[in-house]
Amino acid sequence: CTTGSGLFPLGQINVMVLTDVHSWVAGHLPHEPKNDADYGDVLSFYEHLRDKCHEEEKDLFFVMNGDFIDGTGLTTNPPTRLIPILQQMPWDAVNI
């Protein structure tokens, strides 16, 4: 698979895992520019990778590995403001 920055090898089975987001739905700028990606960036990357896997007849699983609630003002119990965003993501599995 070729990405914008070079080669990204794909296996027959591929797993894209998102973990430890801590309800940072809008990225980390200006605090951590190296770690800045929002759910839109994640979704775009997943869709690109999914399309490449489909072209090469390879499997891709998209997993939310948990630890996505605690951390920002969007955190409530239950996470009523965060759930609508998470429901829009095409997860194959979610670890709560």
N, C-alpha and C positions, 0 to 999 in steps of 0.2 A: 504494500500500500504506500503510495506517495502522498505525503502531507506537504503543507506549505513550507516546512523547514527541512525536508529531506525524506529519508526512508523510514517507515514505521512498519516493522515486520508483523505479519498476521499469521497466527496458527490456524489450525482447523477449527478450534474452539477458542473464542476470545471473550474475556470478561472485562467490562469497564466498571470500575468500582468508584463510587463517590462516598467519602467518609469524613467525619468530623467537621461538618459544615457549621455547626453551632448557630443555626438560623441566620447566617450572614447571607441573605438573599441578594444583596446588591454589591457583592464583592468587598474588597478590603482597602480600596483607595481612601484616603491618602496614607493610611497607616502601614500597609504591607503591599507595595506595588508589585512585588514579585508573585504574590499570591492572589492577585486581583482577577477574579472571574465570577460572574454572576450565573444564575440558573439559565439565562439565555445563552451564555457562552458554553455552558456545559451541554445544553440541548443541541446547539449547533454542532459542537464537536461530535456528540453521539450520532446525530443524523448523518454527518459526513462519514464517520466510521461504519455505521450501519450500511450505507450505500456501497462503500468499498467492499465490505464483507459480502453483501448480496452479489455484487459483480463477480467476486472470486469464489462464490458458493461456499462461504465459510459462515460459521455460527458466531453470533455476538449476543451476550447477555449483559444487561444493564442493571447494576445492583446498587441500592442505597444501603450502605453498611452501618447506618445508625449514627448516633450522636449528632443528630441534626436539630435538636430542639433548644438546648440551653445556650445562652450567649448574648442575645441582643434584646432590644425592646419588643421584638416580635414574639418573644417567648411568653406564653401564657400556659396555664394548665387547665383544660386541654389546650393544645396549640391552635386555637381557632383561626388566627390570622395566617399561620404558616401552612395549614392543611390545604387550602385552595391552590397554593403554588405547587406544593408537592404532588397534588392530584393531577396536575397538567403534565407531569414528567412520565415518560413511557417505561417505567421500571418493569423489570422482569421479576425482581425480588426486592423486598424491603425488610431490613432487620430493625425491629423497633426496640 
